[in-house]
Amino acid sequence: MQGAVNSQLSQDRFQINRLVPDRIITSMSDDVRSGLSARVKILPPKYFYDERGSRLFDLICQTPEYYLTRTEAALLSEHAADIIASSRPTAIVEFGSGTADKTELLIDQAGQQRDALHYLPFDVCKEMLVESGQRLNERYPWLQIEAWHGDFTHGLTHFVNSHDRTLYTFLGSSLGNFTPPEAAAFLTDIRAEMTGDDYFLLGVDLVKSSEVLNAAYNDNEGYTAAFNLNLLNVLNRELNATFNTGHFRHHARFNEQASRMEMHLVSCCDHSVDVRDLQLNVSFEADEHLTTEYSHKYTRDGIGNLLESAGFAPSRYYIDDDSRFMLALATCA
C-alpha cells in the first residue's frame, strides 16, 4: 500500500509502504495505562520519537559528550568500502533509519562499486522517511527507495524484499533499548528474513567507564533533558493529559550491575496528573522516578553469543581505538 509522497520527491524512485504487524501491538493507551499504573512507573521509549523528539535526538548526536553517533560514523567511514565489498548488496535494509545520515556512507560506497541500489528504510516517523527520502533522491539519481512506515519490532511477516544479496542494518546501538529476550527475538526475526547471500550489520555500544556513559546522557546543552521531557508533551497531545514538564527533571545514570544506562523523569514535588482520554488520575510523590529508557551496553563476546544464538555467523568486528563502539558484520549460520 503506497502512501502519500511529497511532491518534490521523484515518485518513480520513492514509495512508502505501510508495515502491517503480524503480532498484537499494544496501543499507546494500553502502554500508558499499564505503565503509569505500575508500582514502579515506566513508559516505552518508542514514544520519544514524534517529529520534535526526532529532531532533538539529532541535536543530541551532535553534542561533544554523545560519542556514540560520531564514533559509529567514523567506523562506517573507515570500513564502508570493506563492508560493501564483503556483502556486495543490491539492496540495503535499515531498521530505525531516522535521518539516514550514517547509512548514507554505505549508500555512497555502494554507488562507487555498482551502478544501482535499492534502499529500504524502516521508521515509525513518516515525516522523517519523506525528508530523508527527498535528500537521498536528489543526491543519488541511481537510488531506488522503498520506505516502510511502521513498528518493525512486531514482526516482519508482511515485509516484502524481492532483492537478492541484501545488507540488513540496525545501527545506532538501538538494540540496547531492548531487554535481552526482546533483543534475541528481534535478531531471530531478522535472520528469518535473510537468505544465504545476505549480510547483517549491527551497531552496538560497548561497556566502558561510568563517567563517559553518564556524560553522554547528561549533555551540557540540555538536549537530552529536553528529549526526555518531550515524552510528556507527546502524552499531553495524544491522550489529552495534563503533565506539567516543570514538575519533572531529567535524570540518567549507568547501572553497572545491569550493564545499562537508565533514564528517568523525576517528580520535583507531590502532584497528580489527569490522562483524560483514559479517565486515569496518576499521583506522583516528590523524588519518584518514572523510567523512560534502558540502554544496555555490550561486550564483544556478549554480542557474538547473541548473534550466534539467533542463527548468525559473525564474520568481522570493527571496533574504534578507544573500544567505545563496535560494528559487527554477520552472515547466515
Secondary structure, 3 states (H helix, E strand, C coil): CECCCCCCCCCCCEEEEECCCCCCCCCHHHHHHHHHHCCCCECCHHHHCCHHHHHHHHHHHCCCCCHHHHHHHHHHHHHHHHHHHHHCCCEEEECCCCCCCCHHHHHHHHHHHCCCEEEEEEECCHHHHHHHHHHHHHHCCCEEEEEEECCHHHCCCCCCCCCCCEEEEECCCHHHHCCHHHHHHHHHHHHHHCCCCCEEEEEEEECCCHHHHHHHCCCCCCHHHHHHHHHHHHHHHHHCECCCHHHEEEEEEEECCCCEEEEEEEECCCEEEEEHHHCEEEEECCCCEEEEEEEECECHHHHHHHHHHCCEEEEEEEECCCCCEEEEEEEEC
